[in-house]
Amino acid sequence: MTTAAHILVVDDEVNIRGALVTLLEKKGHQVRGVGTGEEALEQLESATADLVLTDLKMPGIGGMEFLRRLKGKWPDTEVVVMTAYGSIDTAVEAMRYGAYDYLTKPIDRDRFPIVVERALERYALATENKHLRDRLETRTRFDQMVGESEPMQRMYHLVEMVAGSDVTVLLMGESGTGKEVAARAIHHKSSRANEPFITLNCGALPDNLIESELFGYEKGAFTGAMATKAGRFELAQGGTLLLDEVGELSLKSQVDFLRVLETKEFRRLGGTKVVKVDARIIAATNRNLEAAVKQGGFREDLYYRLNVVPIKLPPLRERGEDIPLLVETFLREFCAQHQQDPKEVSRDTMRLLRLYAWPGNIRQLRNLIERLVVTVRDHTIQPQHLPEEIQASKEDIRTMVVTLGSSMEDIEKEVIRRTLAEVTNHREKAAKLLGISLRALQYKIKEYGIRE
């Protein structure tokens, strides 16, 4: 059920107006009633409404003119028009001017609450999406990084701190958490921003090609070397070199790489000339390098060379409050890219997206949103449009996996966040489910900085 809303009823028939006001107040809404369009506009000047129910045939300014003025000044307010059965064509025309729906007189008591509920749900969704867009436009931008959660704020702080120096950074995180995006953010905020940003995925190349990719080669250095080629170190001269999946380097390549880090110079394959290198090094991995060192799969000296400033990227499941922002960002990106009309997700859909564990992290969410933009023809993405595994996440809503070593504060924060997501941020319902007072819940939300 939709939470309490501000509703304005406009009808010159006193009995009908009074009956509708009473009926809506019984549903828990805050309702005002007036008899003319002029009075309604005055009321809206002093206090806006989420929903306006208005007759189309009224003294003074007509219903259509009232609708035009209302939508011109308060475009977000939803409007349901009421009209006699024989004037349905007029009601349809009103919908073209921005009315959400219409009701015929005498009012059908069964259909009335359904129409009101749907109109208020539409208003709530539009308001939420507008709020998300405003946050996207006004928030501090870190390149393409999106998020306002506490883990992301901590990461932004580290990015700001390291960007101004040439210190080596080790980005750690699961696959799909945005390590390359973070590396680009560091580069773009550094004094090297106008110089090249070069990447090399160490896990995508066989060992015999890593050396030539890193250091380049001279003409004739090996069969097929028809011309001299600069390596990634040279290409990154003056800028930043990101070594992605650095944990996949072979032990031999690790030795070669460590030597360059220590001496700031190298030779191309087949060459004798020493090339001086001035590039800021950022390494990224989804492996536990400390464990790899203990197992003999990664050199300890290289590990400490890279791990000067470690930055851990949180998995998406630990920053669920960022999902609405991410979804809005990806919707806008892919609707523009694929020349689609703007789309939105329903509140039930967003709830399921927030409940899902996202093993593929942001990359998985991004790919899903692109698929939905292309395949869903409707304006609003509903739960049935989601993959079965995400739809099924609602079955696990009352189950939460607690990581050993988690603090009681972290556990309590996550329980509150999930409960709010389940009841679509209805605080009274959440407090009841949690067995605490509304005041206590509001205090906890403020204390933990939970974003609804």
Secondary structure, DSSP 8 states (H G I E B T S, - for coil): -----EEEEE-S-HHHHHHHHHHHHHTT-EEEEESSHHHHHHHHHHS--SEEEEESS-SSS-HHHHHHHHHHH-TTSEEEEEEEGGGHHHHHHHHHTT--EEEEES--TTHHHHHHHHHHHHHHHHHHHHHHHHHHHHS--BTTB---SHHHHHHHHHHHHHHTS---EEEE--TTS-HHHHHHHHHHTSTTTTS-EEEEEGGGS-HHHHHHHHHEE-TTSSTT--S-EE-HHHHTTTSEEEEETGGG--HHHHHHHHHHHHHSEEE-BT--SEEE---EEEEEESS-HHHHHHTTSS-HHHHHHHTTEEEE---GGG-GGGHHHHHHHHHHHHHHHTT----EE-HHHHHHHHHS--TTHHHHHHHHHHHHHHH--SSEE-GGGS-HHHHGGGGGTT-----TT--HHHHHHHHHHHHHHHTTT-HHHHHHHHTS-HHHHHHHHHHHT---
